[in-house]
Amino acid sequence: SHRHGSILFVATGHPRYLYRFHSTPVGSQWAEYLDWQLRFLSTLPESLRRHLVFRPYRYDYGHAVRQRINECFAPIRWEATRPFARLLRQARIVVIDHCMTTCLEALVANVPTVLFWDPHRWELRAAAESWFEHLRHVGILWDSPEGAAGKAAQIYHEPTVWWESHAVQEARRSVVQRYAL
């Protein structure tokens, strides 16, 4: 199922102005979120960046994500139309840069997944912290784009060796059973 060799990078987006209260970047904090994408991409070795498929959020909200990334990197493949579930099944590794539904969907799909986000911008409830700490401990969740890029590079050639290990599967299952049934 991981024969395509792609690293599926899943991004998100929101309007510039707050319309409901939930834990996401707001206002000018979106610039930092977008900078984290650039930091991830610049840390990922160029040889692996060629395998990256970038799935932007369906609405850009004026953030010019594609333009920002294309100005900094050689052509990156963009995929905004095919269903997420299909892309997920075809990916060798999935990288998600935000704490929303897609990270739970990837864990449920049991595809090798690397998550990263700024814990000060994507806050977790105190009751959820220990569950996500398990993900950090086994190398699924990172608090920096550089850490996540390093992990993606480390596991790229044999992602299932890491992903199917007992500790990783135990951490994945515990989060899925608690938050994604």
C-alpha positions, 0 to 999 in steps of 0.5 A, a space after each residue: 500500500 506504500 508503493 508510490 513512495 510519496 510523502 503526503 503533506 497535509 496542511 490546513 487553513 482558516 480565515 484571517 479573522 476569528 469567527 469562533 473560539 477554538 485552539 488554532 492560530 489567529 490573526 498574524 499567528 498564521 504567518 508563523 504557521 506558514 513559516 513552519 511549513 517552509 521550515 519543514 520543507 527546507 529541513 527535509 532532504 532535497 532527495 525526499 522533497 521530490 517525493 512530497 505531495 502537498 495537499 493544501 486546505 481547500 480555501 487559501 484565505 489570502 495566505 498565498 500558500 502555493 506562491 510562498 512555497 513555490 518561491 522557495 523550492 523547486 517544483 513541488 507536486 500539489 494535490 487539491 482535488 483527489 479525495 483525502 482517503 485515497 491519498 492517505 491509502 497511497 502514501 508511504 508517509 503522511 505528514 500533518 502540521 496541525 491538530 485537527 481531524 486529519 491527524 486522527 484520520 491518519 492514525 485510524 488509517 494506520 499509515 506511517 504518520 509524522 505529526 508536528 505543530 506548535 503546542 502554543 498555537 494548537 493547545 490540547 486540553 489538559 486531559 488529552 496531554 498524556 495521550 499525545 505525550 505517548 505520540 511524542 515519546 514514540 516519534 509520531 508527534 513533534 513540537 518543531 518542523 525540524 524534528 518532524 522532517 528529521 523523523 520523516 527522513 530517518 524512516 522514509 526508506 523503511 517506514 513500516 519497520 518503525 510504524 509497526 513496532 510494538 511501542 508505536 502501534 500501542 501509542 497509536 491505538 491508545 489515541 485512536 481508542 480514546 479520540 477517534 472511534 
